[in-house]
């Protein structure tokens, strides 16, 4: 299991806001479910390595 920190959660929220994506659009972009995105955006969340990798790849893309 991988932990999403508060700083990573802030980066997820910031990128979603910068791109003006709804939660639904962000979920589709990242390839995760809405409940997972809600948990990730709160931070201090343990997630599967596959989801962690998807989120980190999404954060790195276009930046």
FENFEN-V908480 format. One record per pair of residues at least 12 apart in sequence whose C-alpha atoms are under 10 Angstrom apart, sorted by the first residue. I is the first residue (numbers start at 1). J is the second residue. Records with the same first field share a line. If there is no record, write none. Layout:
BEGIN
I->J, J
END
This chain:
BEGIN
1->45, 46, 47, 48, 49, 50, 51, 52
2->45, 46, 47, 48, 49, 50, 51, 52, 53
3->40, 43, 44, 45, 46, 47, 48, 49, 52
4->39, 40, 41, 42, 43, 44, 45, 46, 47, 52, 55, 56
5->40, 41, 42, 43, 44, 45, 46
6->40, 41, 42, 43, 44, 45
7->41, 43, 44
8->40, 41, 42, 43, 44, 55, 56, 59
9->37, 38, 39, 40, 41, 42, 43, 44, 45
10->40, 41, 42, 43
11->41, 59
12->26, 37, 40, 41, 42, 43, 55, 56, 58, 59
13->26, 37, 38, 40, 41, 42
14->41, 59
15->58, 59, 60, 62, 63
16->59
23->35, 37, 38
24->37
26->58
27->55
29->54, 55, 58
30->51, 53, 54, 55, 56, 57, 58, 59
31->51, 54, 55, 58
32->51, 54, 55
36->51
37->55
40->52, 55
END
